């Protein structure tokens, strides 16, 4: 069964763990990460290609932050997932729950049933990390979200192109008044015209929507001497930030900080 047609009471997971958020608006905060399996995109820079398929098992952290994982079978019921999240939720430790992947919106039916229950159980805000290209699935769970971090895929970097879907997705967020920000991965291959197009798209809804330019983390392929993508030169990043700030009020350049501090 595909995620879109699967039983709404079960989900396919990769892992659950407690860590410091290293990207976007929630950077530096402590979150419970629920990482879902499956992604319908194949971005060139993806450092989570292991999430593209459904594994037979998932890993669940036993003690928050200790990386003492236990292994369980997929798929997982709502009741079981709630038990695992409750085990992570030590009083006062976490700022929010992060739904990540893969692409969490491939599990929208499950999330529609799960999110009201996990909010009631933990009283924690719910944050969605997404490719920003599935507006119809987003609509199903928007009432249960507190914030959304959406990617805008630059074709020159990701190999993916979803401009119209990104526009519809951002409109859903803007109309619902959920907190939203956009993240753009940039590399030495980035085309400036795409950055300007992204800035115009975001500004057409509100110039106050925060934007994060994230230099790609060099990704190595086993048995290949060269990296797939390299980060851009600093002078290019400065120029690109200045370009986008002609349209937008908040354009921040932030690398993947969780990798710098070993929170992989």
Secondary structure, DSSP 8 states (H G I E B T S, - for coil): --TTTS-TTEE-EEEEEEEE--SGGGTT-EEEEEEE---S---TT-S-GGGSS--SEEEEESSTTS--EEEEESSEEHHHHHHHHHHH--TTT-SEEEEESS-GGGGHHHHHHHHHHHHHHH--EEEEEE-S--HHHHHHHGGG-SEEEEE---HHHHS---HHHHHHHHHHHHHHT-EEEEEEEE-TT--HHHHHHHHHHHHTT-TTSEEEEEE----B-TT-SSBS-----HHHHHHHHHHHTTT-S-EEE---HHHHTT--
